[in-house]
Amino acid sequence: MRPTRPSFPSSKAKRAKHMTFKRTTALLLAATLLAGPLQADVAGPYLAARQASIASDYSEAVAYYSRAIVQDPTNARLLESAIIANVGTGDIETAARVADSYAKTGQSNQIVTLVMNMVALDQGNFAPAAAGPSETDGLAVLLEGLLQGWALLGEGKMTDATAAFKQVAAQPDFAPLASYHEALALAQVGDFEAAHQILSGERDGPLTLSARGIEAHAQVLMQLEKKDEALELLTAAQSQRLNLSLRALQDRITAEDTIDYTFVTTPQEGAAEVLFTIASILQGRATAEHVLIYTRLASFLRPDHAQALLMSAEMLDDLEQYALAEDAYADMPPEHPAFYQAEMGRANVLYADDRKDAATEVLSALSKSHPDIPMVHAALGDFLGRTDRDAEAIEAYTTSIELRGPNDRSAWPVYYARGIVHERIDMFDEMEADFRKALELQPNHPDILNYLGYSLVEQKIKFDEALEMIETAVELRPESGYITDSLGWVFYRLGRYEEAVAPMERAVELLPVDPIVNDHLGDVYWKVGRTREAEFQWRRALSFDPEEKEADRIRRKIEVGLDVVYEEEEAAKTSE
C-alpha cells in the first residue's frame, strides 16, 4: 500500500488523546474539590480554571483563577494552581506576586519556592537560593545544589560556591553536570585556565558536553588565545550534525582573532543555565508541563537564552497551546542563528492550528530571508505539497536539492518527497528518477522501496523488480502494515491470488481499521472464490470512513461483485 505523504501529527488525534486524559482527570477534579472547602461563589471560576488547567490552556486558566482568588485570596490550592498557570504563560512577575500571597498561608510547595527564589535572584537577592538543597537525594540535590553554587557566587563567595558544586559532584550521577557548572562559574570570574582544565577533562576526566558546553569551551579557549584548538573543537562537534549556534561561533572565530566571553557572565545567567540543564534532563522523561516550568524560568532570568525559548515553544506545541507556542517562537530575534529554526517551528504550530495559509507564508518569507539554507526550502516544499500547490512544491524541493549538491546523502528525504509529488500529478518518469536517486543515497530504505515498488505495480510495469523491492522492504520492516499490504497487492496485480491472501490478511492484522487495507483484502478474497468473506471485508472497509470516491466503488462491489465493477471500469475507459 502506498503510504500517505508526510504530514504533521493530526490535531484530531492529539485532541482524542487529551480527551481521554480529561475523562481520567475528571475523577481527580472531583476528589480535589472534596479535599477542602471552597466558598460557593468561588466554585464556578475554580471549576472552569481546573478544566482549563487539565487541558493546559494556561491563558484561560489564569483568567479564571484570578477571579477565584479575588473571592478567596487565602486559598492555598487556588494560589498554587494560579502560579503554575502564570508560569505556563510566561508571566513570571504575576506568578511571583501570587507566590507572595501563597507564602502568607504558611504552606510550602517546591515549585512555588522555586519561583520565589528565582525572582529574588533576578532582583539580586541571592540569600534564598544560597540556602541550599531542601532534600538529601533526588533531583532536588542537583537543582538546588547547582543554584546554591551560583547564588553564593552572586554573594561574592567563590570558595563557598566551589564547595557547593563539589558537594553536588559527590553524587556520581551528578558529578559531570556539577563539574560543568563549576567550570562556567570559574569562567564567569575570569579563571579561564581552571575552566579549561575541567571542560577539557584534564581535571576530572572526560566530560560529555552538549552543544552548549562545546560553545562555552570554545569561548574559553579563545580567552586563552587558543584559536586553532577552538576551531578544531567546533569542527569536530559538527562532523555528524550541523548546529546553528556552533556554526555561527565557528564563522566568527574564523573571521576574528579575539572574541569576548559571553556564554555566562552573571550569576543570574548561571542560574538560567541550571534551569535549562534540568529541563534538558527532564525532556522526554517528564510531562511537557513540568519541563515548561523550568524553561519559562530560564527565559525569565535570561531572555536571550535561545535554546530555552525553543524548548518552551516545543513544550507548548506538545500541549496544543498553539497561540502561546507561536508567541514563543516569534520572540526569537531575527539576527540569532536559531531564527530560522524558530520560524520553522512557528510554521508547524500554525499548520497544527489549521492556519495552513499562514504557515506557508511564514516559510515562503523565510526562504527569501534565508535563501541559502536547504532545510528551509525542503520544509516549504512539504507545506506547499500538503496544500496541493504541487508545482510550487516541486520548485522548492528542487532548490533544496541544488543547494545540497547531487551526492549529498542528507538530500534523500527531499528526493523522496519530490517523488511523491511527481507521482501525485502523474509525472511517473520524474517520480521514478527521484525514488531511484533517493535509493542511491539511502540504499534499501524500506519506505522508498515500498513506495517505488507500489507505484510500479500501479502503473502495471516492472512487476518482477517491484516484487523484489517490496519483499526486501517487508524483510526490513515486517511490522509495517502498509508495506505488507503492498506485498499482497503486487501478488494480486500479478494474478497470484492465492499467494496474496497471507500477506493481505497479515496487513489487516497490523492495520485493522484502515479502509484501504480491508478493501484490498476483500478484493483478494473475491479472486480466490471466498465471495462472502469478500463482501464482509468491503463492508468493514466502509465502516472505517474511506474517501467518498472509494466508498462509492466499494458499495458498487458489494452490489454487483468485483468482476462487474472491473468490466464497467474497462468499458468507461474504452468510451473515453
C-alpha positions in Angstrom: 0.0 0.0 0.0 1.4 3.4 -0.9 2.0 5.3 2.3 0.4 8.7 2.9 2.6 11.6 2.2 4.5 13.0 5.3 2.3 15.2 7.4 2.2 16.8 10.8 0.7 14.9 13.8 -3.1 15.0 13.5 -4.7 17.6 15.7 -7.7 15.4 15.8 -5.5 12.5 17.1 -3.9 14.8 19.7 -7.3 16.0 20.9 -8.5 12.5 21.2 -5.6 11.7 23.4 -6.3 14.7 25.6 -10.0 13.9 25.8 -9.0 10.6 27.3 -6.8 12.4 29.8 -9.7 14.8 30.6 -12.1 11.9 31.4 -9.5 10.3 33.6 -8.8 13.5 35.4 -12.5 14.3 36.0 -12.4 12.0 39.0 -9.3 13.7 40.2 -11.0 17.0 39.9 -13.9 15.8 42.0 -11.6 14.4 44.6 -9.8 17.8 44.7 -13.0 19.6 45.3 -13.8 17.3 48.2 -10.3 17.8 49.7 -11.0 21.2 51.1 -13.8 23.8 51.4 -14.4 26.4 48.7 -16.7 29.4 49.0 -19.8 29.0 47.0 -19.1 31.9 44.7 -15.6 30.6 44.0 -16.6 27.1 42.9 -17.7 28.2 39.4 -14.4 30.0 38.4 -12.4 27.3 40.1 -14.1 24.6 38.2 -13.5 26.4 34.9 -9.9 27.1 35.8 -9.3 23.5 36.7 -10.8 22.3 33.4 -8.6 24.8 31.6 -5.5 23.6 33.6 -6.3 20.0 32.7 -6.3 21.0 29.1 -3.1 23.0 29.7 -5.0 26.1 28.5 -2.9 28.5 30.6 -4.3 31.7 29.3 -7.9 30.7 30.1 -6.8 29.2 33.4 -5.1 32.4 34.5 -8.3 34.4 33.9 -10.5 32.0 35.9 -8.0 31.6 38.7 -7.7 35.4 39.0 -11.4 35.7 39.5 -11.5 32.9 42.0 -8.6 34.4 44.1 -10.4 37.7 44.4 -13.2 35.9 46.2 -10.9 33.6 48.2 -7.4 35.2 48.5 -6.0 32.9 51.1 -6.9 29.5 49.5 -3.5 27.8 49.0 -4.9 25.4 46.4 -6.1 28.3 44.2 -2.9 30.2 44.6 -0.7 27.2 43.8 -2.6 26.5 40.6 -2.6 30.1 39.6 1.2 30.3 40.0 1.7 27.3 37.7 -0.8 28.7 35.1 1.0 32.1 35.1 4.4 30.4 34.7 2.9 28.5 31.8 2.0 31.8 30.0 5.5 33.1 30.8 4.2 35.8 33.1 6.7 35.2 36.0 6.1 38.6 37.6 2.5 37.8 38.2 3.3 34.3 39.3 5.7 35.8 41.9 3.0 38.2 43.2 0.7 35.2 43.7 3.6 33.3 45.3 3.9 36.1 47.9 0.3 35.6 48.8 0.9 31.8 48.9 3.8 32.2 51.3 1.5 34.0 53.8 -0.7 30.9 54.0 2.1 29.1 55.9 2.2 26.2 53.4 5.1 25.1 51.2 5.5 23.8 47.7 8.7 23.2 45.7 7.5 24.9 42.5 6.2 27.9 44.4 9.5 28.1 46.3 11.5 27.8 43.1 9.5 30.7 41.5 10.0 32.9 44.6 13.7 32.1 44.8 14.3 32.8 41.1 12.5 36.1 41.2 14.6 37.1 44.3 17.8 36.0 42.5 16.8 38.1 39.5 16.5 41.1 41.7 19.9 40.5 43.3 18.7 38.8 46.4 20.8 35.6 46.4 20.1 34.5 50.0 17.0 32.3 49.4 18.7 30.2 46.7 22.0 30.2 48.7 20.4 28.3 51.5 21.0 25.1 49.6 19.1 21.8 48.9 15.9 21.1 50.9 16.4 17.4 50.4 19.3 15.0 50.6 18.7 12.9 47.5 16.9 13.0 44.1 16.7 15.8 41.5 16.4 18.5 44.2 20.0 17.9 45.2 21.1 18.6 41.6 18.7 21.6 41.0 19.0 23.3 44.4 22.7 22.4 44.8 23.7 24.0 41.5 21.5 27.0 42.1 23.2 27.4 45.5 26.6 27.5 43.9 25.5 30.3 41.6 23.8 32.2 44.4 26.9 32.0 46.6 28.9 33.3 43.7 26.4 36.2 43.5 27.2 37.0 47.1 30.9 37.1 46.2 31.7 33.8 48.0 33.6 32.0 45.3 35.2 29.5 47.7 31.8 28.6 49.1 30.4 28.4 45.6 33.1 25.9 44.6 32.3 23.9 47.7 28.6 23.8 46.8 29.4 22.5 43.3 31.7 19.8 44.7 29.0 18.8 47.2 26.7 18.1 44.2 29.5 16.2 42.5 29.8 13.9 45.5 26.8 12.0 43.9 28.4 10.2 41.0 25.4 10.6 38.7 25.5 14.3 39.1 29.3 14.8 39.0 29.6 15.7 35.3 26.9 18.4 35.5 28.4 19.8 38.7 31.8 20.0 37.1 30.4 21.7 34.1 28.7 24.4 36.2 31.8 24.8 38.3 33.7 25.4 35.0 31.2 28.0 34.0 31.4 29.7 37.3 35.2 29.8 37.1 35.0 31.3 33.6 32.5 33.9 34.8 35.0 35.2 37.3 37.8 35.2 34.7 39.7 32.0 35.7 39.7 30.6 32.2 42.6 28.3 32.7 40.8 26.4 35.5 37.6 26.3 33.5 39.5 24.8 30.5 41.0 22.2 32.7 37.5 21.0 33.7 35.9 21.3 30.3 38.8 19.5 28.5 38.7 16.7 31.0 42.2 17.3 32.4 41.0 17.7 35.9 38.1 15.4 36.5 38.2 13.1 33.5 36.4 13.4 30.1 33.1 15.3 30.1 30.4 14.6 27.5 29.5 18.1 26.6 26.3 19.2 25.0 26.3 21.7 22.1 26.1 24.5 24.7 29.0 23.0 26.6 31.1 23.0 23.5 30.1 26.6 22.8 31.2 27.5 26.3 34.5 25.6 25.9 35.3 27.2 22.6 34.8 30.7 24.1 37.0 29.8 27.0 39.8 28.6 24.6 39.6 31.9 22.8 40.2 33.8 26.0 43.4 31.6 26.4 44.4 32.6 22.8 44.0 29.0 21.6 42.1 29.8 18.4 43.2 26.7 16.5 42.0 24.5 19.3 38.7 26.3 19.4 38.1 25.8 15.7 39.2 22.2 15.9 36.7 21.6 18.7 33.9 23.3 16.8 34.6 21.4 13.6 34.7 18.0 15.3 31.4 18.8 17.1 29.7 19.4 13.8 31.1 16.5 11.9 27.9 14.5 12.3 25.3 17.2 12.6 25.2 20.9 11.9 24.5 23.1 14.9 23.5 26.6 14.0 24.9 28.3 17.1 28.2 26.4 16.8 28.5 27.2 13.1 27.9 30.9 13.8 30.6 30.9 16.5 32.9 29.0 14.2 32.4 31.6 11.4 33.0 34.4 13.9 36.2 32.9 15.3 37.5 32.2 11.8 37.0 35.9 11.0 38.3 37.4 14.2 41.4 36.7 16.4 39.7 37.7 19.6 36.2 37.5 21.0 34.7 38.3 24.4 33.5 35.6 26.7 29.7 36.0 26.7 28.4 32.5 27.5 27.6 33.1 31.2 28.6 36.5 32.6 26.3 36.8 35.7 25.0 34.6 38.5 21.6 35.1 37.0 22.7 33.7 33.7 24.3 30.8 35.5 21.1 30.0 37.3 19.3 30.1 33.9 21.7 27.6 32.6 20.9 25.4 35.6 17.2 25.5 34.9 17.9 24.7 31.2 20.1 21.8 32.3 17.2 20.4 34.4 14.7 20.9 31.5 17.0 19.1 29.1 17.3 16.1 31.6 13.5 16.0 32.0 12.6 16.4 28.4 11.1 13.1 27.3 11.1 11.8 30.8 8.5 14.1 32.5 5.4 15.8 31.3 5.6 18.8 28.9 4.1 21.0 31.6 6.8 20.0 34.1 9.6 20.8 31.6 7.9 24.1 30.6 8.2 25.4 34.2 12.0 25.2 34.0 12.3 26.6 30.5 10.0 29.5 31.3 12.0 30.4 34.4 15.3 30.1 32.5 13.9 32.6 29.9 12.8 34.9 32.7 16.4 35.0 34.1 17.9 35.2 30.7 15.6 36.4 27.9 18.3 35.8 25.2 18.6 32.0 26.0 17.6 30.8 22.6 17.5 27.1 23.4 15.3 27.6 26.5 12.9 29.7 24.3 12.8 27.0 21.6 12.2 24.3 24.2 9.3 26.3 25.7 7.8 26.6 22.3 8.1 22.9 21.7 6.5 22.0 25.0 3.6 24.4 24.3 3.2 22.8 20.9 3.1 19.3 22.6 0.4 20.7 24.9 -1.6 22.1 21.9 -1.2 25.6 23.2 -0.6 26.9 19.7 -1.1 30.6 20.3 1.4 30.6 23.2 3.8 28.4 21.2 3.6 30.8 18.2 4.4 33.7 20.6 7.4 31.9 22.0 8.8 31.2 18.5 8.1 34.7 17.5 10.3 36.0 20.3 13.4 34.7 18.7 15.5 37.7 17.4 15.9 37.7 13.6 19.6 38.1 13.9 20.0 35.0 16.1 21.5 31.8 14.3 18.5 29.8 15.5 15.9 32.3 14.0 15.2 30.0 11.0 14.7 27.1 13.3 12.2 29.1 15.3 10.4 30.2 12.2 10.1 26.6 11.0 8.6 25.8 14.4 6.2 28.7 14.2 5.1 27.4 10.8 4.5 24.0 12.3 2.2 25.3 15.1 0.3 27.5 12.6 -0.3 24.4 10.5 -1.3 22.3 13.5 -3.7 25.1 14.4 -5.4 24.8 11.0 -3.9 28.1 9.8 -2.3 26.5 6.7 -2.0 29.6 4.6 -0.3 31.5 7.4 2.1 28.6 7.9 3.0 28.6 4.2 3.5 32.4 4.2 6.0 32.1 7.1 8.1 29.6 5.3 7.8 31.4 2.0 9.2 34.6 3.7 11.9 32.5 5.4 13.0 31.1 2.1 13.6 34.6 0.9 15.3 35.9 4.0 17.4 32.7 4.3 17.8 31.6 0.7 20.9 29.5 1.3 19.5 27.0 3.8 18.4 23.8 2.1 16.2 22.7 5.0 14.0 25.8 4.7 13.2 25.1 1.0 12.5 21.5 1.8 10.1 22.5 4.6 8.4 24.9 2.3 8.0 22.1 -0.3 6.4 20.0 2.4 3.8 22.7 3.2 3.1 23.5 -0.4 2.6 19.8 -1.1 0.2 19.5 1.7 -1.9 22.3 0.4 -1.9 20.9 -3.2 0.3 23.5 -4.6 2.3 20.8 -6.3 4.2 22.8 -9.0 5.5 25.2 -6.3 6.4 22.3 -4.0 8.5 20.7 -6.8 10.3 24.0 -7.3 11.0 24.3 -3.6 12.3 20.8 -3.3 14.5 21.3 -6.4 16.0 24.4 -4.8 16.8 22.4 -1.7 18.5 19.7 -3.7 20.5 22.1 -5.8 21.8 23.8 -2.6 22.9 20.5 -1.1 24.6 19.1 -4.2 23.7 15.9 -6.1 25.7 13.5 -3.9 24.8 14.8 -0.5 23.3 11.8 1.3 21.2 14.1 3.5 19.2 15.0 0.4 17.5 11.6 0.1 14.3 12.7 2.0 14.0 15.6 -0.4 14.2 13.4 -3.5 11.7 11.0 -1.8 9.3 13.9 -1.0 9.6 15.3 -4.5 9.0 11.9 -6.0 5.7 11.6 -4.0 4.5 14.9 -5.5 5.6 13.8 -9.0 3.6 10.6 -8.6 0.6 12.5 -7.4 0.5 14.6 -10.6 1.2 11.6 -12.9 4.7 12.6 -13.7 5.8 8.9 -13.4 9.2 9.2 -15.1 10.2 12.0 -12.9 8.8 10.1 -9.9 10.8 7.0 -10.7 14.0 9.0 -11.2 13.6 10.7 -7.8 12.9 7.5 -5.9 15.9 5.8 -7.6 18.1 8.7 -6.6 16.8 8.5 -3.0 17.7 4.8 -3.0 21.2 5.6 -4.3 21.7 8.0 -1.4 20.0 5.8 1.1 20.2 2.2 -0.1 17.5 -0.3 0.9 15.4 2.2 2.8 12.1 0.3 3.3 9.8 3.3 2.7 11.4 4.2 -0.6 11.4 0.6 -1.7 7.8 0.3 -0.8 6.6 3.5 -2.5 8.6 2.9 -5.7 7.5 -0.8 -5.8 3.9 0.0 -5.2 3.9 2.8 -7.8 5.4 0.5 -10.4 2.7 -2.0 -9.7 0.0 0.6 -10.1 1.5 1.6 -13.4 1.5 -2.2 -14.3 5.2 -2.1 -15.2 8.3 -3.8 -14.0 6.4 -6.3 -11.8 9.4 -8.5 -11.1 11.5 -5.6 -9.9 8.6 -4.2 -7.9 8.0 -7.5 -6.2 11.7 -7.8 -5.3 11.7 -4.3 -3.8 8.6 -4.8 -1.7 9.8 -8.2 -0.5 13.0 -6.6 0.7 11.0 -3.8 2.4 8.9 -6.4 4.2 12.1 -8.2 5.4 13.4 -4.9 6.7 10.2 -3.8 8.3 7.9 -6.8 8.9 5.6 -5.0 11.3 4.6 -2.3 8.8 1.0 -2.9 7.7 1.4 -0.6 4.7 4.4 -2.4 3.4 2.8 -5.8 4.0 -0.3 -4.6 2.1 2.0 -3.7 -0.8 3.4 -7.2 -0.9 -0.1 -8.7 -1.1 -1.2 -6.2 -3.7 1.7 -6.9 -6.0 0.9 -10.6 -5.9 -2.7 -9.6 -6.7 -1.6 -7.5 -9.7 0.5 -10.4 -10.9 -2.6 -12.6 -10.8 -1.0 -14.7 -8.0 -4.1 -14.5 -5.9 -3.5 -17.5 -3.5 -0.1 -16.0 -2.6 -1.7 -12.7 -2.0 -4.0 -14.0 0.8 -1.5 -14.5 3.6 0.3 -11.1 3.4 -3.0 -9.3 2.9 -4.5 -11.0 6.0 -1.4 -10.0 7.9 -1.7 -6.4 6.7 -5.3 -6.3 8.1 -4.0 -7.7 11.5 -1.4 -4.8 11.5 -3.9 -2.2 10.3 -7.3 -3.5 11.4 -9.2 -0.2 10.9 -7.6 1.0 7.7 -10.3 1.2 4.9 -7.9 0.6 2.0 -6.3 -2.4 3.5 -9.6 -4.0 4.3 -10.8 -3.2 0.8 -7.8 -4.9 -0.7 -8.3 -8.0 1.4 -11.9 -8.1 0.1 -10.6 -8.0 -3.5 -8.2 -10.8 -2.8 -10.9 -13.0 -1.2 -13.1 -12.4 -4.2 -10.5 -13.6 -6.6 -9.9 -16.8 -4.7 -13.6 -17.5 -4.6 -14.3 -16.5 -1.0 -17.1 -14.2 -2.0 -19.0 -14.0 1.3 -15.8 -13.1 3.1 -15.0 -10.5 0.4 -18.3 -8.8 1.0 -17.7 -8.8 4.7 -14.3 -7.1 4.2 -15.8 -4.5 1.9 -18.5 -3.7 4.5 -15.7 -3.4 7.1 -13.8 -1.0 4.8 -17.0 1.2 4.5 -17.3 1.3 8.3 -13.8 3.0 8.5 -14.8 6.1 6.6 -12.9 5.8 3.3 -12.9 8.8 0.9 -16.2 9.2 -0.9 -14.9 8.1 -4.3 -13.5 4.9 -2.8 -16.7 4.4 -0.7 -18.9 4.6 -3.9 -16.7 2.0 -5.6 -16.9 -0.3 -2.6 -20.7 0.0 -2.5 -20.8 -1.0 -6.1 -18.6 -4.0 -5.5 -21.0 -5.1 -2.7 -23.9 -4.6 -5.1 -22.7 -6.4 -8.2 -19.4 -8.0 -7.4 -15.8 -7.2 -8.3 -15.8 -8.7 -11.8 -18.7 -6.5 -12.9 -17.0 -3.4 -11.5 -13.9 -4.2 -13.5 -16.0 -4.7 -16.6 -17.7 -1.4 -16.1 -14.5 0.5 -15.5 -12.9 -1.0 -18.6 -16.0 0.0 -20.6 -15.8 3.5 -19.3 -12.1 3.7 -20.4 -13.0 2.5 -23.8 -15.8 5.0 -24.1 -13.5 7.8 -23.1 
